Amino acid sequence: IGEVLAVLLLYDFMYYFLHRVMHHPRVLKHVHRIHHYVKFPTAPESIYLHPAENMAGLGLLGLSIVILGPISTVSFLTTWFVYSTVNIIVHGNLVLPHPAFRLFNFWAQKHDIHHARLKYNYASIFPFWDQAFGTFK
């Protein structure tokens, strides 16, 4: 659990800054706008990215593993599962009524706000990066 949490924390910290850079007007115009064509994303749009952005995000996940590694195979598979699942959930555009899904609903709503108002909610998993840097909404 510690390896998975550490990798995801480091990844999300680095991703926060990558995502902010993706919103610089020049980068947004040529790279990240592809993702933001969709105002109300659904699960298939979780992979609707410019190839450079996709490589950068996956590269950050790999770099996090290299920096903190070696990690066990189970930790790697768990990390990949969480990373992939969160990306699908935030683009799911679903609100599930059962209290067990509060975290999923939070991620999806936070990401919908990001698509509607581009200057908020850059972190992928942990909202405290946005809270710490004043971009949480």
C-alpha positions as CSV (number, residue, x, y, z in Angstrom):
1,I,0.0,0.0,0.0
2,G,2.9,2.3,0.8
3,E,4.5,1.8,-2.5
4,V,1.3,2.4,-4.4
5,L,0.4,5.5,-2.4
6,A,3.9,7.0,-2.8
7,V,4.0,6.5,-6.5
8,L,0.5,7.9,-7.0
9,L,1.3,10.9,-4.8
10,L,4.5,11.7,-6.7
11,Y,2.8,11.1,-10.0
12,D,-0.1,13.4,-9.2
13,F,2.2,16.1,-7.8
14,M,4.2,16.1,-11.1
15,Y,1.0,15.8,-13.2
16,Y,-0.5,18.9,-11.5
17,F,2.3,21.0,-12.9
18,L,2.3,19.3,-16.3
19,H,-1.5,19.9,-16.5
20,R,-1.0,23.6,-15.6
21,V,1.7,23.9,-18.4
22,M,-0.8,22.2,-20.7
23,H,-3.1,25.2,-20.0
24,H,-0.6,27.8,-21.1
25,P,-2.2,29.4,-24.2
26,R,0.5,28.2,-26.6
27,V,0.4,24.6,-25.3
28,L,-3.4,24.6,-24.9
29,K,-3.8,25.8,-28.5
30,H,-1.6,23.1,-30.0
31,V,-1.8,20.1,-27.6
32,H,-4.3,20.1,-24.7
33,R,-7.2,21.7,-26.6
34,I,-7.9,18.3,-28.2
35,H,-8.9,17.0,-24.8
36,H,-11.0,20.1,-24.1
37,Y,-13.1,19.9,-27.2
38,V,-15.3,17.8,-25.0
39,K,-17.2,20.0,-22.5
40,F,-19.0,17.1,-20.7
41,P,-16.6,14.2,-21.0
42,T,-17.5,10.6,-21.0
43,A,-15.4,7.5,-20.3
44,P,-14.1,7.1,-24.0
45,E,-12.8,10.7,-23.8
46,S,-10.4,9.7,-21.1
47,I,-8.0,8.7,-23.9
48,Y,-9.0,11.6,-26.2
49,L,-5.5,13.2,-25.9
50,H,-2.8,14.6,-28.1
51,P,-0.1,11.9,-28.4
52,A,2.5,14.2,-26.8
53,E,0.2,14.7,-23.8
54,N,-0.5,11.0,-23.5
55,M,3.2,10.2,-23.6
56,A,3.9,12.9,-21.0
57,G,1.3,11.6,-18.6
58,L,2.5,8.0,-18.9
59,G,6.1,9.2,-18.7
60,L,5.4,10.9,-15.4
61,L,3.8,7.7,-14.1
62,G,6.9,5.7,-15.2
63,L,9.3,8.3,-13.8
64,S,7.5,8.2,-10.5
65,I,8.0,4.4,-10.4
66,V,11.7,4.8,-11.3
67,I,12.3,7.5,-8.7
68,L,10.6,5.5,-5.9
69,G,11.4,2.0,-7.2
70,P,12.0,-0.7,-7.4
71,I,8.4,-1.6,-6.5
72,S,6.8,-5.0,-6.4
73,T,4.8,-6.4,-9.3
74,V,1.7,-6.3,-7.2
75,S,2.3,-2.6,-6.4
76,F,2.9,-1.9,-10.1
77,L,-0.3,-3.6,-11.1
78,T,-2.3,-1.9,-8.4
79,T,-0.8,1.5,-9.3
80,W,-1.7,0.9,-13.0
81,F,-5.2,-0.2,-12.0
82,V,-5.8,2.9,-9.8
83,Y,-4.3,5.2,-12.5
84,S,-6.4,3.8,-15.3
85,T,-9.6,3.5,-13.2
86,V,-9.4,7.1,-12.0
87,N,-9.0,8.3,-15.5
88,I,-12.1,6.5,-16.6
89,I,-14.1,7.5,-13.6
90,V,-13.3,11.2,-13.9
91,H,-14.5,11.1,-17.5
92,G,-17.5,9.0,-16.7
93,N,-19.9,11.9,-16.3
94,L,-21.8,9.8,-13.8
95,V,-23.1,10.5,-10.3
96,L,-23.8,7.3,-8.4
97,P,-26.3,7.7,-5.6
98,H,-24.9,5.2,-3.1
99,P,-22.6,6.8,-0.4
100,A,-19.9,4.2,-1.2
101,F,-19.3,6.1,-4.4
102,R,-18.7,9.5,-2.8
103,L,-15.0,9.6,-3.9
104,F,-15.9,8.6,-7.5
105,N,-18.5,11.3,-7.6
106,F,-16.1,13.8,-6.2
107,W,-13.5,13.0,-8.9
108,A,-16.1,13.2,-11.7
109,Q,-17.6,16.5,-10.4
110,K,-14.2,18.1,-9.9
111,H,-13.2,17.1,-13.5
112,D,-16.4,18.4,-14.9
113,I,-15.7,21.8,-13.3
114,H,-12.2,21.7,-14.8
115,H,-13.7,21.2,-18.3
116,A,-16.3,24.0,-17.8
117,R,-13.8,26.4,-16.2
118,L,-10.3,25.7,-17.4
119,K,-8.3,27.3,-14.6
120,Y,-9.3,25.0,-11.8
121,N,-8.7,21.4,-10.7
122,Y,-5.5,20.4,-12.4
123,A,-4.6,17.4,-10.2
124,S,-5.8,14.0,-11.3
125,I,-6.2,12.1,-8.1
126,F,-5.4,14.1,-4.9
127,P,-7.3,17.5,-4.5
128,F,-4.8,18.8,-2.0
129,W,-2.4,19.8,-4.8
130,D,-5.1,22.2,-6.1
131,Q,-5.9,23.3,-2.6
132,A,-2.2,24.0,-1.9
133,F,-1.7,26.0,-5.1
134,G,-5.0,27.9,-5.1
135,T,-6.6,26.2,-8.1
136,F,-9.3,24.1,-6.2
137,K,-12.9,24.7,-7.1
